[in-house]
Amino acid sequence: LILIGLALAEPIISGLRSLGGGSRLVVMVIDDGLISGINNSSGESDLASSVKDGQLVLEELSPGDRVVLVSAAYPARMLTDGPTVNHEAVKRLLDGMRPEAGATDITGGLSIAESAVREHAADAPTSIVLLGQWREGSLASISGEKLFGSGSEEIAWQEERPVQLLATLPTDV
């Protein structure tokens, strides 16, 4: 099971390695909405899988790298007090996550991520990591319309500097 988890997280870890060292910013947006409590084919909850992926991301960071953890459960909110170099505190926050009662608010989560990126040094390498299993129906806006597809709500990115977007693959169950 550990090897399967590492294999699934490899695209994220490879993407982070390509950023190089230094004071980079990594914003992790994690799906902890109600549907993240569903068990996947490995027998663990989607959220538990996402937490493991987040911990793997933390292990790849250098001590000076800053991390922001964002809950994507409605209403999306920042769980860290801004960007932090205290990776152990972020690990504890990840470990304590439980599925929330609401839907996943990916629009709100990405809006918070954009704000964190805008406030960070413009020359710092930056990544946004979307952690979730992205089951059908989990990415719904508050109005009930699907986020992606016809008639969807559009996410408009205002930041002009390059930002690497990494995401876990959707579940096949």
Secondary structure, DSSP 4 states (H G I P E B T S, - for coil): -HHHHHHHHHHHHHHHHTT-SSS-EEEEEE--SGGGGSB-TTSSBHHHHHHHHHHHHHHTS-TT-EEEEEE-BSSPEE-SSSSBS-HHHHHHHHHT----SS-B-HHHHHHHHHHHHHHS-TTS-EEEEEES---TTSBB-TTS-BSSSTTPPP------S--EEEEPPPP--
